[in-house]
């Protein structure tokens, strides 16, 4: 599942096609975090009760990519 979230995050942030040495990446926006959190929710079978976990995971993954 890790690779799927990597691909989703790369598509959301526009990093598809970028190599390791692409320079500065902007911080994730609220909408980008929301899109990845939604994708995580869908990948878990749309089960309720974990919205905060999905949001925090999406935020962490996108923030990590921005560094």
trRosetta pair geometry for C-beta under 8 A, 3 or more apart (Angstrom, degrees):
i j d omega theta_ij theta_ji phi_ij phi_ji
1 4 5.5 -53 -158 34 48 115
1 5 6.5 42 150 -16 75 102
1 43 6.4 123 -149 160 113 136
2 5 6.1 -60 -153 38 31 105
2 6 6.4 35 150 -22 65 107
3 6 5.4 -51 -148 34 35 117
3 7 6.5 35 154 -19 67 102
4 7 5.8 -54 -151 35 32 109
4 8 6.4 30 152 -17 66 106
4 43 6.5 145 114 -118 140 144
5 8 5.5 -51 -143 39 36 112
5 9 6.0 36 157 -19 68 107
5 36 7.1 72 -158 -163 89 104
5 39 7.3 146 -117 112 71 119
5 40 6.6 34 -109 -88 116 90
5 43 7.5 -97 -69 9 89 168
5 61 6.3 -81 149 -144 120 166
6 9 5.9 -56 -144 40 26 109
6 10 6.2 28 155 -21 63 109
7 10 5.7 -54 -145 36 29 112
7 11 6.4 29 156 -19 63 105
8 11 5.9 -57 -152 35 30 109
8 12 6.3 27 153 -18 65 109
8 35 7.9 -163 166 132 102 94
8 36 6.0 132 123 -121 113 79
8 39 4.7 167 -169 144 155 166
9 12 5.7 -56 -144 38 32 111
9 13 6.0 10 165 -1 68 113
9 15 7.6 -2 123 37 76 127
9 36 5.5 35 -91 -109 79 132
9 58 7.8 179 -95 -148 104 73
9 61 5.6 -115 -90 134 153 119
9 62 5.9 -156 -148 -84 115 77
9 65 6.3 169 148 -28 128 156
10 13 6.4 -65 -137 49 24 96
10 15 4.4 -96 -145 75 73 98
10 16 4.9 104 143 -67 105 69
10 18 8.0 -157 -153 35 102 100
10 65 7.9 -159 -83 -141 64 153
11 14 7.9 30 -180 -70 25 29
11 16 5.7 32 -90 -41 56 123
12 32 4.8 127 152 -148 115 87
12 35 5.0 167 -122 92 131 133
12 36 5.7 -105 9 -57 166 93
12 62 7.6 -62 92 -103 127 122
13 25 7.2 31 165 -172 129 120
13 28 6.5 -67 -96 -103 112 86
13 32 5.9 67 -79 -153 73 142
13 62 6.4 163 -65 -140 129 98
13 65 6.4 162 35 109 172 143
13 66 8.0 -137 -146 -72 146 83
15 18 4.7 -76 -163 30 68 127
15 22 7.7 165 -142 54 86 164
15 25 7.0 5 -89 -124 114 133
15 65 6.7 -99 -41 174 163 132
18 22 4.1 -6 -171 -70 110 160
19 22 5.7 147 59 -53 62 92
22 25 7.1 57 93 -62 112 95
25 65 6.4 -78 115 135 160 79
25 66 4.8 -139 100 -133 105 54
25 67 7.9 -37 55 10 110 17
26 66 6.7 -62 104 -134 26 111
27 63 7.1 6 -146 -116 85 70
27 66 5.1 59 -107 -156 46 163
28 32 4.6 -128 -164 85 90 129
28 33 5.4 102 138 -55 126 87
28 59 7.1 -169 76 -135 142 54
28 62 3.5 49 -66 143 153 130
28 63 6.2 -88 13 -64 118 56
28 65 7.7 78 -56 60 110 105
28 66 6.1 -122 -25 -45 78 131
29 32 4.7 99 52 4 76 101
29 33 7.2 -140 95 -3 42 86
30 33 5.9 -57 -153 37 31 110
30 34 6.3 31 151 -20 65 109
31 34 5.5 -54 -145 37 32 114
31 35 6.3 35 155 -22 66 104
32 35 5.7 -51 -147 33 31 112
32 36 6.6 24 156 -12 64 105
32 62 6.0 137 125 -138 115 154
33 36 6.1 -60 -150 40 30 105
33 37 6.1 32 153 -20 66 110
33 55 6.7 51 156 -156 108 73
33 58 5.0 123 -162 121 67 114
33 59 5.1 26 -136 -82 127 72
33 62 5.9 -124 -89 31 75 151
34 37 5.7 -55 -143 38 29 113
34 38 6.3 33 155 -21 63 106
34 55 7.9 -4 -99 -117 52 90
34 58 7.7 140 -56 120 11 157
35 38 5.7 -53 -150 34 29 113
35 39 6.5 29 151 -18 63 105
36 39 5.5 -52 -148 37 36 113
36 40 6.3 40 151 -21 66 102
36 58 3.7 150 97 -142 108 112
36 61 6.7 -145 162 71 152 125
36 62 6.2 -178 10 -48 159 118
37 40 5.6 -51 -149 35 32 113
37 41 6.4 36 150 -21 64 104
37 51 7.4 57 170 -163 122 66
37 54 4.3 103 -159 135 82 99
37 55 4.7 15 -114 -89 144 53
37 57 7.5 130 -107 63 74 84
37 58 4.1 -96 -61 -6 73 152
37 59 7.9 18 -63 -30 111 75
38 41 5.5 -52 -150 34 33 115
38 42 6.4 32 152 -17 65 104
38 54 7.8 101 -54 154 21 137
39 42 5.6 -52 -147 37 33 111
39 43 6.2 33 153 -21 65 106
39 58 8.0 120 48 -102 92 121
40 43 5.7 -55 -145 36 31 111
40 44 6.6 26 155 -15 63 107
40 54 4.4 170 90 -144 124 97
40 57 6.0 137 -131 84 167 127
40 58 6.0 -134 -8 -61 135 101
41 44 6.0 -62 -153 38 29 107
41 46 6.1 53 150 -111 86 50
41 47 8.0 -148 -163 48 73 51
41 50 7.4 169 -110 82 81 97
41 51 7.1 12 -92 -105 127 65
41 54 5.0 9 -59 -117 85 164
42 45 7.9 82 179 -42 33 9
42 46 6.0 12 -114 -66 47 83
44 47 5.6 -87 129 30 104 97
44 50 6.9 -54 107 67 168 145
44 54 7.7 -117 5 -85 138 116
47 50 6.8 44 97 12 91 117
48 51 7.6 -12 -156 -37 63 96
50 53 4.4 -45 -174 42 87 121
50 54 5.8 93 124 -26 88 95
51 54 5.7 -54 -148 37 32 112
51 55 6.3 33 155 -20 66 106
52 55 5.6 -52 -144 36 33 112
52 56 6.2 28 158 -15 66 108
53 56 6.1 -58 -144 40 27 106
53 57 6.2 26 158 -18 63 110
54 57 5.9 -58 -145 38 27 110
54 58 6.2 26 157 -18 64 109
55 58 5.9 -59 -149 38 27 109
55 59 6.2 27 155 -19 64 110
56 59 5.6 -53 -144 38 31 113
56 60 6.2 33 156 -20 64 107
57 60 5.7 -55 -147 37 29 111
57 61 6.2 26 157 -17 65 108
58 61 5.9 -56 -145 38 28 108
58 62 6.2 17 161 -9 65 112
59 62 6.2 -63 -143 43 24 103
59 63 5.9 23 159 -19 64 113
60 63 5.9 -58 -141 39 25 109
60 64 6.2 29 158 -23 62 108
61 64 5.8 -54 -148 33 27 113
61 65 6.7 26 154 -18 61 105
62 65 5.7 -52 -150 34 35 112
62 66 6.6 38 151 -25 64 104
63 66 5.6 -55 -153 29 35 114
63 67 7.2 38 152 -27 63 100
64 67 6.2 -53 -161 20 35 112
